[in-house]
């Protein structure tokens, strides 16, 4: 059986260039636009809280981007509706402009995945609006969307390993010394020394 470097050469041939581009350790090459959800669900500044809640239910989401003339003005989440409206002094008619978070961390479509990971890690948010070169809202990226990237990386990493295992399965375990036949008797001895037929 071959050992050492010869073992690494087994498995299906791989094209090194795409692998290097897609699986760079720093996440270069893959862009945010490839993982974001587009178009993003948006509402206007005057949208009432109740309408925003109904829109979230309709779209099965927990976040709406608040825009005015195509520009991002804030983000309103289901938590904002619960804490700032229902548990606060708001009413179903309170506009989202009074409930939203106006200071928003964003990404651009040209940002790479490494930038997205870093931004999520430093901002502590679960969703990031994505803007184009003109600062217009074009999508939204969530932590869940990055799971696709994680699974792809694991698949590309483990694929060749699994192939080698299938090609060269591990040898079956050798019998324990305690269960080997005794020399000259054809009998086996247990660990306590008693003879077994």
ChimeraX commands (.cxc) that place a marker at each C-alpha (Angstrom):
marker #1 position 0.00,0.00,0.00 radius 0.5
marker #1 position 1.36,3.40,-0.96 radius 0.5
marker #1 position 2.13,5.86,1.77 radius 0.5
marker #1 position 3.13,9.47,2.18 radius 0.5
marker #1 position 2.69,11.92,-0.67 radius 0.5
marker #1 position 1.54,9.22,-3.10 radius 0.5
marker #1 position -1.71,8.93,-1.16 radius 0.5
marker #1 position -2.63,12.56,-1.77 radius 0.5
marker #1 position -2.69,12.00,-5.51 radius 0.5
marker #1 position -5.61,9.58,-5.47 radius 0.5
marker #1 position -9.20,10.49,-6.29 radius 0.5
marker #1 position -10.77,12.33,-9.20 radius 0.5
marker #1 position -8.61,14.90,-10.99 radius 0.5
marker #1 position -9.19,18.43,-9.76 radius 0.5
marker #1 position -8.76,21.65,-11.66 radius 0.5
marker #1 position -6.59,23.74,-9.31 radius 0.5
marker #1 position -7.53,27.14,-10.72 radius 0.5
marker #1 position -11.28,27.14,-9.83 radius 0.5
marker #1 position -10.47,25.59,-6.46 radius 0.5
marker #1 position -7.95,28.33,-5.73 radius 0.5
marker #1 position -10.41,31.03,-6.82 radius 0.5
marker #1 position -13.45,29.72,-4.93 radius 0.5
marker #1 position -11.82,28.38,-1.80 radius 0.5
marker #1 position -9.22,30.97,-1.03 radius 0.5
marker #1 position -8.59,30.99,2.72 radius 0.5
marker #1 position -9.59,34.65,2.95 radius 0.5
marker #1 position -12.81,34.20,0.99 radius 0.5
marker #1 position -11.66,36.19,-2.03 radius 0.5
marker #1 position -13.40,35.57,-5.35 radius 0.5
marker #1 position -16.94,34.85,-4.16 radius 0.5
marker #1 position -19.02,38.02,-4.00 radius 0.5
marker #1 position -21.89,39.09,-1.78 radius 0.5
marker #1 position -24.18,39.39,-4.80 radius 0.5
marker #1 position -23.92,35.61,-5.29 radius 0.5
marker #1 position -25.48,34.90,-1.87 radius 0.5
marker #1 position -27.83,37.80,-1.18 radius 0.5
marker #1 position -31.61,37.63,-1.50 radius 0.5
marker #1 position -32.83,39.99,-4.18 radius 0.5
marker #1 position -34.91,42.03,-4.42 radius 0.5
marker #1 position -35.11,43.05,-0.78 radius 0.5
marker #1 position -38.54,43.64,0.74 radius 0.5
marker #1 position -38.93,47.34,1.37 radius 0.5
marker #1 position -41.46,49.77,2.83 radius 0.5
marker #1 position -41.72,53.54,2.91 radius 0.5
marker #1 position -41.16,55.81,5.87 radius 0.5
marker #1 position -44.92,56.36,6.27 radius 0.5
marker #1 position -45.86,52.68,6.40 radius 0.5
marker #1 position -47.97,51.97,9.54 radius 0.5
marker #1 position -46.69,49.39,12.03 radius 0.5
marker #1 position -49.64,47.08,11.39 radius 0.5
marker #1 position -49.05,47.09,7.65 radius 0.5
marker #1 position -45.36,46.38,8.24 radius 0.5
marker #1 position -46.25,43.41,10.47 radius 0.5
marker #1 position -48.65,42.04,7.86 radius 0.5
marker #1 position -45.98,42.40,5.20 radius 0.5
marker #1 position -43.53,40.44,7.33 radius 0.5
marker #1 position -46.08,37.67,7.80 radius 0.5
marker #1 position -46.89,37.63,4.10 radius 0.5
marker #1 position -43.23,37.38,3.08 radius 0.5
marker #1 position -42.26,35.08,5.99 radius 0.5
marker #1 position -39.43,37.40,7.03 radius 0.5
marker #1 position -38.47,39.28,10.18 radius 0.5
marker #1 position -36.96,42.42,8.69 radius 0.5
marker #1 position -38.02,45.19,6.31 radius 0.5
marker #1 position -35.79,47.80,4.72 radius 0.5
marker #1 position -37.16,51.32,4.95 radius 0.5
marker #1 position -36.43,53.36,1.84 radius 0.5
marker #1 position -37.20,56.79,0.42 radius 0.5
marker #1 position -36.66,57.42,-3.30 radius 0.5
marker #1 position -34.63,54.22,-3.53 radius 0.5
marker #1 position -32.23,55.19,-0.76 radius 0.5
marker #1 position -31.94,53.23,2.47 radius 0.5
marker #1 position -33.18,55.17,5.49 radius 0.5
marker #1 position -33.37,52.43,8.11 radius 0.5
marker #1 position -34.35,48.90,9.07 radius 0.5
marker #1 position -37.40,47.78,11.01 radius 0.5
marker #1 position -37.54,44.28,12.49 radius 0.5
marker #1 position -40.18,42.17,14.15 radius 0.5
marker #1 position -38.43,42.91,17.43 radius 0.5
marker #1 position -38.78,46.65,16.81 radius 0.5
marker #1 position -42.53,46.20,16.31 radius 0.5
marker #1 position -42.84,44.20,19.51 radius 0.5
marker #1 position -40.60,46.28,21.78 radius 0.5
marker #1 position -40.95,49.80,20.44 radius 0.5
marker #1 position -44.57,49.64,19.35 radius 0.5
marker #1 position -46.58,47.01,21.25 radius 0.5
marker #1 position -44.59,47.25,24.49 radius 0.5
marker #1 position -44.05,51.00,24.09 radius 0.5
marker #1 position -46.31,53.92,23.35 radius 0.5
marker #1 position -46.95,53.03,19.72 radius 0.5
marker #1 position -50.18,52.10,18.00 radius 0.5
marker #1 position -50.93,50.02,14.89 radius 0.5
marker #1 position -50.87,53.28,12.95 radius 0.5
marker #1 position -47.43,54.41,14.17 radius 0.5
marker #1 position -45.21,54.92,11.10 radius 0.5
marker #1 position -42.15,52.72,10.83 radius 0.5
marker #1 position -40.00,55.86,10.69 radius 0.5
marker #1 position -40.59,56.13,14.46 radius 0.5
marker #1 position -39.80,52.47,15.11 radius 0.5
marker #1 position -36.90,51.69,12.78 radius 0.5
marker #1 position -33.17,51.73,13.44 radius 0.5
marker #1 position -31.82,54.58,11.29 radius 0.5
marker #1 position -28.15,53.69,11.69 radius 0.5
marker #1 position -27.61,50.69,9.43 radius 0.5
marker #1 position -24.48,48.71,8.64 radius 0.5
marker #1 position -24.44,47.74,4.96 radius 0.5
marker #1 position -22.53,45.75,2.36 radius 0.5
marker #1 position -21.98,46.40,-1.33 radius 0.5
marker #1 position -22.59,43.91,-4.13 radius 0.5
marker #1 position -18.88,43.99,-4.99 radius 0.5
marker #1 position -17.77,43.04,-1.47 radius 0.5
marker #1 position -16.34,39.57,-1.11 radius 0.5
marker #1 position -17.55,36.95,1.34 radius 0.5
marker #1 position -14.62,37.59,3.68 radius 0.5
marker #1 position -15.88,41.15,4.12 radius 0.5
marker #1 position -19.38,39.84,4.87 radius 0.5
marker #1 position -18.06,37.46,7.55 radius 0.5
marker #1 position -16.04,40.26,9.13 radius 0.5
marker #1 position -18.97,42.69,9.07 radius 0.5
marker #1 position -21.34,40.19,10.68 radius 0.5
marker #1 position -18.76,39.42,13.34 radius 0.5
marker #1 position -18.05,43.05,14.24 radius 0.5
marker #1 position -21.59,44.42,13.97 radius 0.5
marker #1 position -23.45,41.67,15.84 radius 0.5
marker #1 position -26.46,41.85,13.49 radius 0.5
marker #1 position -28.08,38.93,11.63 radius 0.5
marker #1 position -29.04,40.76,8.42 radius 0.5
marker #1 position -27.19,43.27,6.28 radius 0.5
marker #1 position -28.71,45.37,3.48 radius 0.5
marker #1 position -26.77,45.20,0.21 radius 0.5
marker #1 position -26.29,48.33,-1.90 radius 0.5
marker #1 position -25.10,48.82,-5.46 radius 0.5
marker #1 position -22.48,51.29,-6.66 radius 0.5
marker #1 position -25.04,54.11,-6.56 radius 0.5
marker #1 position -25.95,53.30,-2.93 radius 0.5
marker #1 position -29.34,51.90,-3.96 radius 0.5
marker #1 position -30.85,48.93,-2.14 radius 0.5
marker #1 position -30.58,45.79,-4.27 radius 0.5
marker #1 position -30.79,42.96,-1.75 radius 0.5
marker #1 position -30.20,41.67,1.74 radius 0.5
marker #1 position -27.76,39.15,3.16 radius 0.5
marker #1 position -28.43,37.16,6.32 radius 0.5
marker #1 position -26.28,34.90,8.45 radius 0.5
marker #1 position -28.39,32.00,7.20 radius 0.5
marker #1 position -27.42,32.82,3.60 radius 0.5
marker #1 position -23.77,32.28,4.49 radius 0.5
marker #1 position -24.51,28.70,5.55 radius 0.5
marker #1 position -24.52,27.91,1.83 radius 0.5
marker #1 position -20.94,29.14,1.61 radius 0.5
marker #1 position -19.95,27.14,4.70 radius 0.5
marker #1 position -21.52,23.93,3.38 radius 0.5
marker #1 position -19.87,24.43,-0.01 radius 0.5
marker #1 position -16.47,24.85,1.60 radius 0.5
marker #1 position -16.95,21.74,3.72 radius 0.5
marker #1 position -18.10,19.78,0.70 radius 0.5
marker #1 position -15.08,20.85,-1.35 radius 0.5
marker #1 position -12.78,20.09,1.57 radius 0.5
marker #1 position -14.20,16.69,2.48 radius 0.5
marker #1 position -14.95,15.48,-1.06 radius 0.5
marker #1 position -11.39,14.33,-1.87 radius 0.5
marker #1 position -11.03,12.88,1.64 radius 0.5
marker #1 position -14.20,10.82,1.22 radius 0.5
marker #1 position -13.00,9.64,-2.19 radius 0.5
marker #1 position -9.74,8.37,-0.70 radius 0.5
marker #1 position -11.61,6.55,2.04 radius 0.5
marker #1 position -13.83,4.83,-0.52 radius 0.5
marker #1 position -10.84,3.88,-2.63 radius 0.5
marker #1 position -8.79,2.66,0.33 radius 0.5
marker #1 position -11.12,1.67,3.17 radius 0.5
marker #1 position -9.43,1.22,6.53 radius 0.5
marker #1 position -8.19,-2.26,7.34 radius 0.5
marker #1 position -10.40,-4.31,9.67 radius 0.5
marker #1 position -9.27,-4.20,13.29 radius 0.5
marker #1 position -6.96,-7.00,14.38 radius 0.5
marker #1 position -8.31,-9.40,17.02 radius 0.5
marker #1 position -7.43,-8.57,20.57 radius 0.5
marker #1 position -4.52,-10.49,22.06 radius 0.5
marker #1 position -6.85,-11.76,24.78 radius 0.5
marker #1 position -8.98,-13.54,22.17 radius 0.5
marker #1 position -6.18,-14.99,20.03 radius 0.5
marker #1 position -5.83,-18.82,20.03 radius 0.5
marker #1 position -3.32,-20.08,22.58 radius 0.5
marker #1 position -0.22,-21.56,21.02 radius 0.5
marker #1 position -0.32,-25.36,20.70 radius 0.5
marker #1 position -3.76,-25.82,22.32 radius 0.5
marker #1 position -6.19,-24.35,19.81 radius 0.5
marker #1 position -7.98,-22.73,22.74 radius 0.5
marker #1 position -8.59,-19.07,23.53 radius 0.5
marker #1 position -7.95,-17.48,26.84 radius 0.5
marker #1 position -10.04,-14.69,28.26 radius 0.5
marker #1 position -8.50,-11.77,30.03 radius 0.5
marker #1 position -8.96,-13.44,33.41 radius 0.5
marker #1 position -6.93,-16.45,32.24 radius 0.5
marker #1 position -9.81,-18.95,32.07 radius 0.5
marker #1 position -9.79,-21.29,29.08 radius 0.5
marker #1 position -12.52,-20.94,26.51 radius 0.5
marker #1 position -13.39,-23.67,23.99 radius 0.5
marker link #1:1,2 radius 0.2
marker link #1:2,3 radius 0.2
marker link #1:3,4 radius 0.2
marker link #1:4,5 radius 0.2
marker link #1:5,6 radius 0.2
marker link #1:6,7 radius 0.2
marker link #1:7,8 radius 0.2
marker link #1:8,9 radius 0.2
marker link #1:9,10 radius 0.2
marker link #1:10,11 radius 0.2
marker link #1:11,12 radius 0.2
marker link #1:12,13 radius 0.2
marker link #1:13,14 radius 0.2
marker link #1:14,15 radius 0.2
marker link #1:15,16 radius 0.2
marker link #1:16,17 radius 0.2
marker link #1:17,18 radius 0.2
marker link #1:18,19 radius 0.2
marker link #1:19,20 radius 0.2
marker link #1:20,21 radius 0.2
marker link #1:21,22 radius 0.2
marker link #1:22,23 radius 0.2
marker link #1:23,24 radius 0.2
marker link #1:24,25 radius 0.2
marker link #1:25,26 radius 0.2
marker link #1:26,27 radius 0.2
marker link #1:27,28 radius 0.2
marker link #1:28,29 radius 0.2
marker link #1:29,30 radius 0.2
marker link #1:30,31 radius 0.2
marker link #1:31,32 radius 0.2
marker link #1:32,33 radius 0.2
marker link #1:33,34 radius 0.2
marker link #1:34,35 radius 0.2
marker link #1:35,36 radius 0.2
marker link #1:36,37 radius 0.2
marker link #1:37,38 radius 0.2
marker link #1:38,39 radius 0.2
marker link #1:39,40 radius 0.2
marker link #1:40,41 radius 0.2
marker link #1:41,42 radius 0.2
marker link #1:42,43 radius 0.2
marker link #1:43,44 radius 0.2
marker link #1:44,45 radius 0.2
marker link #1:45,46 radius 0.2
marker link #1:46,47 radius 0.2
marker link #1:47,48 radius 0.2
marker link #1:48,49 radius 0.2
marker link #1:49,50 radius 0.2
marker link #1:50,51 radius 0.2
marker link #1:51,52 radius 0.2
marker link #1:52,53 radius 0.2
marker link #1:53,54 radius 0.2
marker link #1:54,55 radius 0.2
marker link #1:55,56 radius 0.2
marker link #1:56,57 radius 0.2
marker link #1:57,58 radius 0.2
marker link #1:58,59 radius 0.2
marker link #1:59,60 radius 0.2
marker link #1:60,61 radius 0.2
marker link #1:61,62 radius 0.2
marker link #1:62,63 radius 0.2
marker link #1:63,64 radius 0.2
marker link #1:64,65 radius 0.2
marker link #1:65,66 radius 0.2
marker link #1:66,67 radius 0.2
marker link #1:67,68 radius 0.2
marker link #1:68,69 radius 0.2
marker link #1:69,70 radius 0.2
marker link #1:70,71 radius 0.2
marker link #1:71,72 radius 0.2
marker link #1:72,73 radius 0.2
marker link #1:73,74 radius 0.2
marker link #1:74,75 radius 0.2
marker link #1:75,76 radius 0.2
marker link #1:76,77 radius 0.2
marker link #1:77,78 radius 0.2
marker link #1:78,79 radius 0.2
marker link #1:79,80 radius 0.2
marker link #1:80,81 radius 0.2
marker link #1:81,82 radius 0.2
marker link #1:82,83 radius 0.2
marker link #1:83,84 radius 0.2
marker link #1:84,85 radius 0.2
marker link #1:85,86 radius 0.2
marker link #1:86,87 radius 0.2
marker link #1:87,88 radius 0.2
marker link #1:88,89 radius 0.2
marker link #1:89,90 radius 0.2
marker link #1:90,91 radius 0.2
marker link #1:91,92 radius 0.2
marker link #1:92,93 radius 0.2
marker link #1:93,94 radius 0.2
marker link #1:94,95 radius 0.2
marker link #1:95,96 radius 0.2
marker link #1:96,97 radius 0.2
marker link #1:97,98 radius 0.2
marker link #1:98,99 radius 0.2
marker link #1:99,100 radius 0.2
marker link #1:100,101 radius 0.2
marker link #1:101,102 radius 0.2
marker link #1:102,103 radius 0.2
marker link #1:103,104 radius 0.2
marker link #1:104,105 radius 0.2
marker link #1:105,106 radius 0.2
marker link #1:106,107 radius 0.2
marker link #1:107,108 radius 0.2
marker link #1:108,109 radius 0.2
marker link #1:109,110 radius 0.2
marker link #1:110,111 radius 0.2
marker link #1:111,112 radius 0.2
marker link #1:112,113 radius 0.2
marker link #1:113,114 radius 0.2
marker link #1:114,115 radius 0.2
marker link #1:115,116 radius 0.2
marker link #1:116,117 radius 0.2
marker link #1:117,118 radius 0.2
marker link #1:118,119 radius 0.2
marker link #1:119,120 radius 0.2
marker link #1:120,121 radius 0.2
marker link #1:121,122 radius 0.2
marker link #1:122,123 radius 0.2
marker link #1:123,124 radius 0.2
marker link #1:124,125 radius 0.2
marker link #1:125,126 radius 0.2
marker link #1:126,127 radius 0.2
marker link #1:127,128 radius 0.2
marker link #1:128,129 radius 0.2
marker link #1:129,130 radius 0.2
marker link #1:130,131 radius 0.2
marker link #1:131,132 radius 0.2
marker link #1:132,133 radius 0.2
marker link #1:133,134 radius 0.2
marker link #1:134,135 radius 0.2
marker link #1:135,136 radius 0.2
marker link #1:136,137 radius 0.2
marker link #1:137,138 radius 0.2
marker link #1:138,139 radius 0.2
marker link #1:139,140 radius 0.2
marker link #1:140,141 radius 0.2
marker link #1:141,142 radius 0.2
marker link #1:142,143 radius 0.2
marker link #1:143,144 radius 0.2
marker link #1:144,145 radius 0.2
marker link #1:145,146 radius 0.2
marker link #1:146,147 radius 0.2
marker link #1:147,148 radius 0.2
marker link #1:148,149 radius 0.2
marker link #1:149,150 radius 0.2
marker link #1:150,151 radius 0.2
marker link #1:151,152 radius 0.2
marker link #1:152,153 radius 0.2
marker link #1:153,154 radius 0.2
marker link #1:154,155 radius 0.2
marker link #1:155,156 radius 0.2
marker link #1:156,157 radius 0.2
marker link #1:157,158 radius 0.2
marker link #1:158,159 radius 0.2
marker link #1:159,160 radius 0.2
marker link #1:160,161 radius 0.2
marker link #1:161,162 radius 0.2
marker link #1:162,163 radius 0.2
marker link #1:163,164 radius 0.2
marker link #1:164,165 radius 0.2
marker link #1:165,166 radius 0.2
marker link #1:166,167 radius 0.2
marker link #1:167,168 radius 0.2
marker link #1:168,169 radius 0.2
marker link #1:169,170 radius 0.2
marker link #1:170,171 radius 0.2
marker link #1:171,172 radius 0.2
marker link #1:172,173 radius 0.2
marker link #1:173,174 radius 0.2
marker link #1:174,175 radius 0.2
marker link #1:175,176 radius 0.2
marker link #1:176,177 radius 0.2
marker link #1:177,178 radius 0.2
marker link #1:178,179 radius 0.2
marker link #1:179,180 radius 0.2
marker link #1:180,181 radius 0.2
marker link #1:181,182 radius 0.2
marker link #1:182,183 radius 0.2
marker link #1:183,184 radius 0.2
marker link #1:184,185 radius 0.2
marker link #1:185,186 radius 0.2
marker link #1:186,187 radius 0.2
marker link #1:187,188 radius 0.2
marker link #1:188,189 radius 0.2
marker link #1:189,190 radius 0.2
marker link #1:190,191 radius 0.2
marker link #1:191,192 radius 0.2
marker link #1:192,193 radius 0.2
marker link #1:193,194 radius 0.2
marker link #1:194,195 radius 0.2
marker link #1:195,196 radius 0.2
marker link #1:196,197 radius 0.2
view
